[in-house]
Amino acid sequence: MRILLATLNSKYIHTNLAIRLLYQLNKKYENLEWKEFTINEDKDSIAEACSSYDIIAFSCYIWNITPTLEVARKIKTLHPSIKILLGGPEVSFEWETIMAQDCVDFIIAGEGEVAFQQFLESYPSVQNVPSLVYKQEGVVKENKPAPMFDVTNYQDILPYAADDISVLHHKVLYIETSRGCPYKCEFCLASIDNTVRYLPNEAIKKNLFFLMQHGRVIKFLDRTFNIKKNFTIDIFQFILDNRQPNNVFQFEITADIVHPDIIQFIHEKVTPGIFRFEIGIQTVNQKANLAVSRKQNFEKTRDIILQIADKIEMHLDLIVGLPLDYFEDIKYSFEEVFKIFAPELQLGFLKFLKGTPMRDKQQLHDFVFDKNPPYQIIESKYLSKNELAQIVLLEHALEIYWNKKRTINTLKYVTQQYSIFDFLLELGTYFSTQKSLFRYTLKEVYEVVYQFVINKFPNDTVLRELIAIDYYTQHKLKPSSIFIEERRLNEEQKKHILKSIGIPKGRIAALPISFDWKIFKAQNKIVPKETLLAICYNATTLSEAIIATE
C-alpha cells in the first residue's frame, strides 16, 4: 500500500512543515512518501502525479482547500479506488460539508501526529483511530479525540532531512519551537490551545543549524516567540553564533511584553538586516480589543518598536472589521500605526476562521461574511459594505506605494501635512479609475500619484517634488525626465558632484527643489532652502542610486 503526504502551497517558494514532520515521524513505513505542489499548477497534472498511490493525505488550509478538493475530485474520477484523507486547520472544525463530498474518505480533525501514526498502523480497520472522521456504509462516524502529542518526541527529528538541499536556499523554511498561545484573541485559531508546549531545546538548535546551513529565509511559526525571556535570548544568541551571512529570520512578537533584557541584547549584539519581527497590533481601539478578548498597551508597543527599529525590520499588522471598530476608529488606528513608519504595514480584513470564537458572535454584531474561504467580512453593524470597499482601495494604495517602497518620502511628508488615511483612500480610489489595480507599469505608478496630487493639492510644490525624487531614486538606470525639469550641468559641475560623492563616473539627474533635503531625510521636516539634489547612477554600482546635495 503506497501512501502520499501532499499539499498545495500558495507559491513555489513556500514549504509545508506539517507533511515533513509526519513523514519523518513515520518514515519506517517504506511506502510512505511526500510531495508538494502549488495552487497555480494544473489540477489534472497534480491528479496524475498522485495516481500511483493508494491513499493521498492532503494538508489543508484556507488558501488551498478549494483547489485541494478540485484535485481530490479529479483523482477519484480517474481512480475511484484511491482513498483521500484530509488534515489540517481548515478541516479540523465544521468538517461536515467537506466530509459529505464523495471525493473525501477520511478527515483527521486536530493535531495530526498521534492520529496519523495510528491510521498507518490500523488501516483498513479505522474504527479506533483517534480524531478520525470516516464513512461506514454511507454513515459518517467520528472517533474520540487523540491525546495531546508529546512534542519531546521530536528530539531526534530533522523535518527537512529528506529535502533536496540544493533548492532549500530558494525556499522559505519554517520552524516551530513551541505550540499553543497564552492569549485568547477570538479571531485566531491559536486561541483554542492555551497550553504552550516547547520542543526539546537540543532538537530546536539542531534543526535550526541545518536550516541556516542550507537555507536563507527562516520563519518561526511560534505565535508569540518572546514569551520566555531566557529562551528568546538563547535562540537569538545561537543564531548569531551560527548563522550564514545571507540568513534572514522572522519571528511573531508581542511587542508590549518584550523584556528589557531582550531590548538590551538587540542593541548590543544584533546588526541590521538579520531579524524581522511581525507584530500584530490589529487595532488601537481598546473597546475593540476587549470585545475579542485581546489585551494590548499600544503606547508601550509603539515605544518598544521605536526603540529597536534601527536594528530590526518591522512588519506590522492591522485588522479591519473587528467588533466595535467603526470607520473613524480604523482611521485613527491606521494613522497612529503608520506614523511608526514600519517597512511593511499589512492591512488585513477580519476572517471568520472555522473553529474560532468569532464565528459564534455573528448575530451579536450583525456580521456578514463570505461562506467560502477565506471567510472574509462583508459587513457588520459597525462597517457598511461601502466603507469596507473604500478601505479595500486604501489597502491597494498602501501596498503599491508604501509596502513596495515606491513613494516612501512622499508618504512620510503626507503624514506631517495631511491625513495619511484620507490620502491613501482617495489615491486608491483614483488609481482604480485610471489603471487596473493588478496590472500596471512602474512609470504608471508615478504618473497616477502625480496627477492625483496635481488635482487634489495643486498648490503643494513640495509634494510634487517628493514624488519626483521617489521616482528618480527607484531606478537603477537614469529614467526618462518627467515631473520636474532637470538642471543642465556643465562638465565641471558634473565632475565636482561626482567627486563629492566619491565615484569616478556616472549619469546624473540634477533636480532643483525648494527645501533642505538633508533635514527632511533626517527629521521628516520641511525647511525652505533652494537646493540642487544630484541623483547619480554609477555604471559599476547599478544596484542603488547615490544621493548628494549641493
C-alpha positions as CSV (number, residue, x, y, z in Angstrom):
1,M,0.0,0.0,0.0
2,R,1.5,3.3,-1.1
3,I,0.7,6.5,0.9
4,L,1.4,10.0,-0.2
5,L,1.6,13.0,2.1
6,A,0.8,16.1,0.0
7,T,-0.2,19.7,0.0
8,L,-0.8,22.6,-2.4
9,N,1.3,25.6,-1.3
10,S,0.3,29.1,-2.3
11,K,3.7,29.7,-4.0
12,Y,6.6,27.7,-5.2
13,I,8.9,29.3,-2.6
14,H,6.8,28.1,0.3
15,T,7.3,24.9,2.1
16,N,4.9,22.8,4.3
17,L,6.3,21.8,7.7
18,A,3.3,19.6,8.6
19,I,3.8,16.9,6.0
20,R,7.6,16.9,6.6
21,L,7.0,16.3,10.3
22,L,4.6,13.5,9.7
23,Y,6.9,11.9,7.2
24,Q,9.9,12.0,9.5
25,L,7.9,10.5,12.4
26,N,6.6,7.6,10.2
27,K,9.3,7.0,7.6
28,K,9.7,3.5,8.9
29,Y,6.7,2.7,6.7
30,E,8.6,2.0,3.4
31,N,5.8,3.0,1.1
32,L,5.2,6.4,2.7
33,E,6.3,9.4,0.5
34,W,5.7,13.2,0.4
35,K,5.3,15.7,-2.4
36,E,4.5,19.4,-2.6
37,F,2.5,21.2,-5.3
38,T,1.2,24.8,-5.7
39,I,-2.3,26.1,-6.1
40,N,-1.4,27.5,-9.5
41,E,-0.3,24.2,-11.0
42,D,-2.6,22.4,-13.5
43,K,-5.0,20.3,-11.4
44,D,-5.1,17.5,-13.9
45,S,-1.3,17.2,-13.7
46,I,-1.4,17.1,-9.9
47,A,-4.1,14.4,-10.0
48,E,-2.0,12.4,-12.4
49,A,1.1,12.8,-10.2
50,C,-0.9,11.3,-7.3
51,S,-2.5,8.4,-9.3
52,S,0.0,5.7,-8.4
53,Y,-0.7,5.9,-4.7
54,D,-3.4,4.0,-2.7
55,I,-4.0,6.8,-0.1
56,I,-3.4,10.5,-0.6
57,A,-3.2,12.6,2.6
58,F,-3.6,16.3,1.9
59,S,-2.7,19.1,4.3
60,C,-5.5,21.7,4.1
61,Y,-5.6,25.5,4.8
62,I,-7.9,28.3,3.9
63,W,-5.7,29.2,0.9
64,N,-5.7,25.7,-0.6
65,I,-8.9,23.9,0.4
66,T,-10.8,24.8,-2.8
67,P,-8.1,23.6,-5.2
68,T,-7.3,20.6,-3.0
69,L,-10.9,19.4,-3.3
70,E,-10.8,20.0,-7.0
71,V,-7.7,17.8,-7.2
72,A,-9.4,15.2,-5.0
73,R,-12.4,15.0,-7.3
74,K,-10.1,14.6,-10.3
75,I,-8.2,11.8,-8.6
76,K,-11.5,10.0,-7.7
77,T,-12.7,10.4,-11.3
78,L,-9.5,8.8,-12.7
79,H,-9.1,6.2,-9.9
80,P,-12.2,5.6,-7.7
81,S,-10.3,3.2,-5.5
82,I,-7.8,5.7,-4.2
83,K,-8.7,6.9,-0.7
84,I,-8.5,10.6,0.2
85,L,-7.5,11.7,3.7
86,L,-7.6,15.3,4.7
87,G,-6.0,17.0,7.6
88,G,-5.0,20.5,8.8
89,P,-6.8,23.5,10.3
90,E,-9.2,24.0,7.5
91,V,-10.8,20.6,8.0
92,S,-10.4,20.2,11.8
93,F,-13.6,22.2,12.6
94,E,-17.1,22.3,11.0
95,W,-16.0,19.5,8.7
96,E,-19.5,18.2,7.9
97,T,-19.9,19.8,4.5
98,I,-16.4,18.7,3.4
99,M,-16.9,15.1,4.7
100,A,-20.2,15.0,2.8
101,Q,-18.4,15.2,-0.5
102,D,-17.9,12.0,-2.4
103,C,-14.2,12.6,-3.0
104,V,-13.4,12.7,0.7
105,D,-13.0,9.4,2.6
106,F,-11.3,10.4,5.9
107,I,-10.5,13.5,7.9
108,I,-8.1,13.9,10.8
109,A,-9.6,16.6,13.0
110,G,-7.0,18.5,15.0
111,E,-3.3,17.8,15.7
112,G,-2.2,15.0,13.4
113,E,0.8,13.2,14.8
114,V,-0.9,10.6,17.0
115,A,-3.9,10.1,14.7
116,F,-1.8,9.7,11.5
117,Q,0.5,7.1,13.1
118,Q,-2.4,5.0,14.3
119,F,-4.1,5.4,11.0
120,L,-1.0,3.9,9.3
121,E,-0.8,1.1,11.8
122,S,-4.5,0.2,11.7
123,Y,-5.7,0.7,8.1
124,P,-8.0,-0.5,6.8
125,S,-9.5,-1.0,10.2
126,V,-10.0,2.6,11.4
127,Q,-12.7,2.3,14.0
128,N,-10.3,3.0,16.8
129,V,-8.1,5.6,15.2
130,P,-8.4,8.7,17.4
131,S,-9.5,12.1,15.9
132,L,-10.6,10.3,12.7
133,V,-13.8,11.1,10.8
134,Y,-14.8,8.4,8.3
135,K,-17.6,6.9,6.4
136,Q,-19.0,3.5,7.2
137,E,-21.8,2.2,4.9
138,G,-22.7,5.7,4.0
139,V,-22.8,6.9,7.6
140,V,-20.3,9.5,8.8
141,K,-18.5,8.4,12.0
142,E,-16.4,10.5,14.4
143,N,-13.9,8.9,16.7
144,K,-12.9,10.3,20.1
145,P,-10.1,12.9,20.1
146,A,-6.5,11.9,20.2
147,P,-4.4,12.6,23.3
148,M,-2.2,15.6,23.0
149,F,1.0,14.8,21.2
150,D,4.2,14.8,23.3
151,V,6.4,17.2,21.4
152,T,9.5,15.8,23.1
153,N,9.1,13.0,20.5
154,Y,10.8,15.5,18.1
155,Q,14.1,15.1,20.0
156,D,15.8,13.4,17.1
157,I,13.7,14.7,14.2
158,L,15.1,16.9,11.3
159,P,12.0,17.9,9.3
160,Y,13.9,18.9,6.2
161,A,16.3,15.9,6.2
162,A,14.6,14.3,3.2
163,D,14.7,17.5,1.1
164,D,16.9,18.2,-1.9
165,I,19.3,20.6,-0.1
166,S,20.3,22.3,-3.3
167,V,16.9,24.0,-3.6
168,L,16.4,25.0,0.1
169,H,18.3,28.3,-0.4
170,H,15.5,29.5,-2.7
171,K,12.6,28.5,-0.3
172,V,11.0,29.9,2.8
173,L,11.8,27.4,5.5
174,Y,9.5,27.1,8.6
175,I,10.5,26.0,12.1
176,E,8.4,25.7,15.3
177,T,9.9,25.9,18.8
178,S,6.6,25.8,20.6
179,R,2.9,25.1,20.1
180,G,0.0,26.9,21.6
181,C,-0.5,30.5,22.6
182,P,-1.2,32.1,26.0
183,Y,-3.6,34.6,24.5
184,K,-7.2,34.2,23.6
185,C,-7.8,36.5,20.6
186,E,-11.1,35.3,19.3
187,F,-10.3,35.7,15.6
188,C,-7.3,33.4,15.8
189,L,-7.1,29.6,15.8
190,A,-4.2,29.7,18.3
191,S,-6.7,30.9,20.9
192,I,-8.1,27.4,21.1
193,D,-4.9,25.9,22.5
194,N,-3.7,28.0,25.5
195,T,-1.2,25.4,26.6
196,V,2.2,26.4,25.4
197,R,4.5,23.3,24.8
198,Y,8.1,23.8,23.9
199,L,10.0,21.3,21.7
200,P,13.3,20.0,23.1
201,N,15.9,22.7,23.1
202,E,18.6,20.5,21.6
203,A,16.3,19.5,18.7
204,I,15.4,23.1,18.0
205,K,19.0,24.1,17.7
206,K,19.9,21.0,15.6
207,N,17.1,21.8,13.2
208,L,17.9,25.5,13.2
209,F,21.5,24.8,12.4
210,F,20.6,22.6,9.5
211,L,18.3,25.3,8.1
212,M,20.9,28.0,8.5
213,Q,23.5,25.9,6.7
214,H,21.2,25.1,3.7
215,G,18.6,27.8,3.6
216,R,18.3,31.6,3.5
217,V,14.9,32.8,4.8
218,I,13.8,31.1,8.1
219,K,10.4,31.8,9.6
220,F,9.5,30.8,13.1
221,L,5.8,29.6,13.5
222,D,5.5,30.3,17.2
223,R,2.5,32.6,17.8
224,T,4.4,34.6,20.4
225,F,8.1,33.9,20.2
226,N,9.1,36.1,23.1
227,I,7.0,34.6,25.9
228,K,10.1,33.3,27.8
229,K,12.9,35.9,28.0
230,N,15.8,33.4,28.6
231,F,14.7,31.1,25.8
232,T,14.3,34.1,23.4
233,I,17.8,35.4,24.1
234,D,19.3,31.9,24.0
235,I,17.9,31.3,20.5
236,F,18.9,34.7,19.3
237,Q,22.5,34.1,20.5
238,F,22.6,30.7,18.9
239,I,21.6,32.3,15.6
240,L,24.2,35.0,15.9
241,D,26.9,32.4,16.7
242,N,26.0,30.0,13.8
243,R,24.2,31.9,11.0
244,Q,25.4,32.2,7.5
245,P,25.9,35.7,6.1
246,N,22.7,35.7,4.0
247,N,20.4,34.2,6.6
248,V,17.2,36.2,7.5
249,F,15.0,35.2,10.4
250,Q,11.3,36.2,11.0
251,F,9.5,35.9,14.4
252,E,6.0,36.8,15.6
253,I,6.5,39.0,18.5
254,T,4.1,40.5,21.1
255,A,5.8,43.9,21.5
256,D,4.4,45.2,24.7
257,I,5.8,42.3,26.7
258,V,9.3,42.4,25.2
259,H,11.6,42.2,28.3
260,P,14.2,45.0,28.7
261,D,16.9,42.3,28.7
262,I,15.8,41.4,25.1
263,I,15.9,45.0,24.1
264,Q,19.4,45.4,25.6
265,F,20.5,42.2,23.8
266,I,19.3,43.5,20.5
267,H,21.0,46.9,20.9
268,E,24.3,45.3,21.9
269,K,24.6,42.3,19.6
270,V,22.2,42.4,16.7
271,T,23.2,44.1,13.4
272,P,20.5,45.3,11.0
273,G,19.2,43.0,8.3
274,I,19.2,39.8,10.3
275,F,15.9,39.7,12.3
276,R,12.4,40.6,11.1
277,F,9.6,41.0,13.7
278,E,6.0,40.5,12.7
279,I,3.8,42.4,15.3
280,G,0.1,42.2,15.3
281,I,-1.2,45.5,16.6
282,Q,-4.7,44.8,14.9
283,T,-6.3,48.0,16.4
284,V,-5.6,50.9,18.8
285,N,-9.2,50.9,19.9
286,Q,-9.3,49.3,23.4
287,K,-13.0,48.6,23.2
288,A,-12.5,46.6,20.1
289,N,-9.5,44.7,21.7
290,L,-11.6,43.8,24.7
291,A,-14.5,42.7,22.5
292,V,-12.2,39.9,21.1
293,S,-10.6,39.0,24.4
294,R,-7.4,40.8,23.5
295,K,-5.2,42.9,25.7
296,Q,-2.7,45.4,24.4
297,N,-0.9,48.6,25.5
298,F,-0.4,50.4,22.3
299,E,1.7,53.2,23.8
300,K,4.2,50.6,25.2
301,T,4.1,48.7,21.9
302,R,4.9,51.8,19.9
303,D,7.7,52.7,22.3
304,I,9.4,49.3,22.1
305,I,9.1,49.2,18.3
306,L,10.8,52.6,18.0
307,Q,13.5,51.5,20.5
308,I,14.6,48.7,18.2
309,A,13.5,49.9,14.8
310,D,17.1,50.7,13.7
311,K,18.1,47.1,14.3
312,I,15.0,45.1,13.4
313,E,12.9,45.2,10.2
314,M,9.3,45.5,11.3
315,H,6.2,44.1,9.7
316,L,3.1,45.5,11.5
317,D,-0.5,44.1,11.1
318,L,-3.9,45.8,11.4
319,I,-7.2,44.1,11.1
320,V,-10.3,45.8,9.6
321,G,-13.7,44.7,10.8
322,L,-13.3,43.9,14.5
323,P,-16.3,44.4,16.8
324,L,-16.8,48.0,17.9
325,D,-14.3,49.3,15.4
326,Y,-16.1,51.9,13.4
327,F,-14.7,53.6,10.3
328,E,-13.3,56.5,12.3
329,D,-11.7,54.1,14.8
330,I,-10.0,52.3,11.9
331,K,-8.8,55.6,10.5
332,Y,-7.3,56.6,13.9
333,S,-5.6,53.2,14.3
334,F,-4.2,53.4,10.8
335,E,-2.8,56.9,11.2
336,E,-1.2,56.1,14.6
337,V,0.4,52.9,13.4
338,F,1.5,54.4,10.0
339,K,3.5,57.1,11.8
340,I,5.8,54.4,13.1
341,F,7.0,54.1,9.5
342,A,7.5,50.3,9.6
343,P,8.9,49.0,6.3
344,E,5.7,47.0,5.9
345,L,2.2,47.6,7.2
346,Q,-0.3,44.9,6.5
347,L,-3.9,46.0,6.4
348,G,-5.9,42.8,6.7
349,F,-9.6,42.1,6.8
350,L,-11.3,40.1,9.6
351,K,-11.7,36.5,8.6
352,F,-14.1,34.1,10.4
353,L,-12.0,31.0,10.5
354,K,-13.6,27.7,11.3
355,G,-13.2,26.9,15.0
356,T,-12.6,30.4,16.2
357,P,-15.0,32.1,18.7
358,M,-15.6,34.9,16.3
359,R,-17.9,32.6,14.3
360,D,-20.2,32.3,17.4
361,K,-20.6,36.1,17.6
362,Q,-22.2,36.5,14.1
363,Q,-25.6,37.6,15.4
364,L,-24.3,39.7,18.2
365,H,-22.5,42.0,15.8
366,D,-24.6,41.6,12.7
367,F,-21.6,40.1,10.9
368,V,-22.0,39.1,7.3
369,F,-19.1,37.2,5.9
370,D,-18.2,35.1,2.8
371,K,-19.2,31.5,3.4
372,N,-16.3,30.4,1.1
373,P,-12.6,30.6,2.0
374,P,-11.1,32.8,3.3
375,Y,-14.4,33.7,5.0
376,Q,-13.7,37.4,4.9
377,I,-16.0,40.0,6.4
378,I,-18.6,41.6,4.1
379,E,-20.3,44.0,6.5
380,S,-21.3,44.4,10.2
381,K,-23.2,46.8,12.4
382,Y,-20.0,48.9,12.6
383,L,-18.9,48.9,8.9
384,S,-21.1,49.1,5.8
385,K,-20.3,47.3,2.6
386,N,-19.4,50.7,1.1
387,E,-17.0,51.6,3.9
388,L,-15.3,48.2,3.6
389,A,-15.0,48.7,-0.2
390,Q,-13.3,52.1,0.4
391,I,-10.8,50.5,2.8
392,V,-10.0,47.8,0.2
393,L,-9.0,50.6,-2.2
394,L,-6.9,52.1,0.5
395,E,-5.2,48.8,1.1
396,H,-4.3,48.6,-2.6
397,A,-2.7,52.0,-2.5
398,L,-0.8,51.1,0.7
399,E,0.6,48.0,-1.0
400,I,1.5,49.8,-4.2
401,Y,3.0,52.9,-2.8
402,W,4.3,52.1,0.7
403,N,4.9,48.4,1.1
404,K,6.6,48.2,-2.3
405,K,8.7,51.3,-1.3
406,R,7.7,53.4,-4.3
407,T,6.9,56.7,-2.5
408,I,8.4,56.4,0.9
409,N,9.5,60.1,1.1
410,T,6.2,61.3,-0.3
411,L,4.1,59.4,2.2
412,K,6.3,60.4,5.2
413,Y,5.7,64.0,4.2
414,V,1.9,63.4,3.8
415,T,1.8,62.2,7.5
416,Q,3.1,65.6,8.6
417,Q,0.8,67.7,6.4
418,Y,-2.4,65.8,5.8
419,S,-4.4,62.7,6.8
420,I,-2.4,59.7,5.5
421,F,-5.6,57.6,5.8
422,D,-7.6,60.0,3.6
423,F,-4.7,60.5,1.2
424,L,-4.3,56.8,0.5
425,L,-8.0,56.1,0.4
426,E,-8.6,58.8,-2.2
427,L,-5.4,57.8,-4.1
428,G,-6.6,54.2,-4.2
429,T,-10.0,55.3,-5.4
430,Y,-8.4,57.5,-8.1
431,F,-6.0,54.7,-9.1
432,S,-8.9,52.3,-9.7
433,T,-10.4,54.7,-12.2
434,Q,-7.2,55.1,-14.1
435,K,-5.5,51.7,-14.1
436,S,-6.0,48.1,-13.2
437,L,-5.2,47.5,-9.5
438,F,-3.3,44.4,-10.5
439,R,-1.6,45.3,-13.8
440,Y,0.4,48.5,-14.3
441,T,4.0,49.6,-15.1
442,L,6.3,51.3,-12.7
443,K,6.1,54.6,-14.7
444,E,2.3,54.4,-14.4
445,V,2.5,54.1,-10.6
446,Y,4.2,57.5,-10.5
447,E,2.1,59.1,-13.2
448,V,-1.1,58.3,-11.4
449,V,0.0,59.6,-8.0
450,Y,1.5,62.8,-9.6
451,Q,-1.8,63.5,-11.5
452,F,-3.8,62.8,-8.3
453,V,-1.6,65.3,-6.4
454,I,-2.0,68.0,-9.1
455,N,-5.8,67.6,-8.9
456,K,-6.1,67.3,-5.1
457,F,-3.2,69.5,-3.9
458,P,-2.5,72.0,-6.7
459,N,-0.5,74.4,-4.5
460,D,1.8,71.9,-2.8
461,T,5.1,72.2,-4.6
462,V,7.0,70.1,-2.1
463,L,4.6,67.2,-2.6
464,R,5.2,67.2,-6.3
465,E,9.0,67.4,-5.8
466,L,9.0,64.5,-3.4
467,I,7.1,62.3,-5.9
468,A,9.8,63.2,-8.5
469,I,12.6,62.3,-6.0
470,D,10.9,59.0,-5.3
471,Y,10.5,58.3,-9.0
472,Y,14.2,59.1,-9.7
473,T,15.5,57.0,-6.8
474,Q,13.5,53.9,-7.7
475,H,15.5,53.3,-10.8
476,K,18.9,51.5,-11.3
477,L,19.5,53.4,-14.6
478,K,18.7,57.0,-15.1
479,P,15.0,57.2,-16.1
480,S,13.3,59.5,-18.6
481,S,12.8,63.0,-17.3
482,I,9.3,63.6,-16.0
483,F,7.6,65.5,-13.2
484,I,10.5,68.0,-12.7
485,E,12.7,69.9,-15.1
486,E,16.3,68.8,-14.6
487,R,19.1,71.4,-14.2
488,R,21.6,71.3,-17.1
489,L,25.1,70.8,-15.8
490,N,28.4,71.6,-17.4
491,E,31.3,69.2,-17.2
492,E,33.0,71.0,-14.4
493,Q,29.8,70.8,-12.3
494,K,29.4,67.1,-13.0
495,K,33.0,66.4,-12.0
496,H,32.5,68.3,-8.8
497,I,29.3,66.4,-7.9
498,L,30.9,63.0,-8.7
499,K,34.0,63.9,-6.6
500,S,31.8,65.0,-3.7
501,I,30.0,61.6,-3.8
502,G,33.2,59.7,-4.2
503,I,32.6,57.9,-7.6
504,P,34.7,58.3,-10.8
505,K,31.8,58.4,-13.3
506,G,28.1,58.1,-13.7
507,R,25.0,59.7,-15.1
508,I,23.4,62.5,-13.1
509,A,19.9,63.8,-12.6
510,A,20.2,67.2,-11.1
511,L,16.8,68.2,-9.5
512,P,16.2,71.7,-8.3
513,I,14.0,71.5,-5.2
514,S,12.7,74.1,-2.7
515,F,13.6,72.5,0.7
516,D,16.6,71.2,2.6
517,W,16.9,67.6,1.6
518,K,19.3,66.6,4.4
519,I,17.0,67.9,7.1
520,F,14.0,66.2,5.6
521,K,15.8,62.9,5.4
522,A,16.9,63.1,9.0
523,Q,13.9,64.6,10.6
524,N,10.9,64.4,8.2
525,K,10.8,68.2,8.4
526,I,10.5,70.7,5.6
527,V,12.9,73.7,5.9
528,P,12.7,76.0,2.9
529,K,16.0,76.2,1.0
530,E,16.8,76.3,-2.7
531,T,18.7,73.0,-3.2
532,L,20.2,71.1,-6.1
533,L,19.7,67.4,-5.4
534,A,22.0,65.3,-7.5
535,I,21.0,61.7,-8.1
536,C,23.8,59.7,-9.6
537,Y,23.6,56.4,-11.5
538,N,27.0,54.7,-11.4
539,A,27.6,52.3,-14.2
540,T,29.5,50.0,-11.9
541,T,27.0,50.0,-9.0
542,L,23.6,50.0,-10.6
543,S,22.0,48.4,-7.5
544,E,21.5,51.8,-5.9
545,A,21.0,55.4,-6.6
546,I,23.5,57.7,-4.8
547,I,22.2,61.0,-3.5
548,A,24.1,64.2,-2.8
549,T,23.1,67.8,-2.0
550,E,24.8,70.9,-3.2
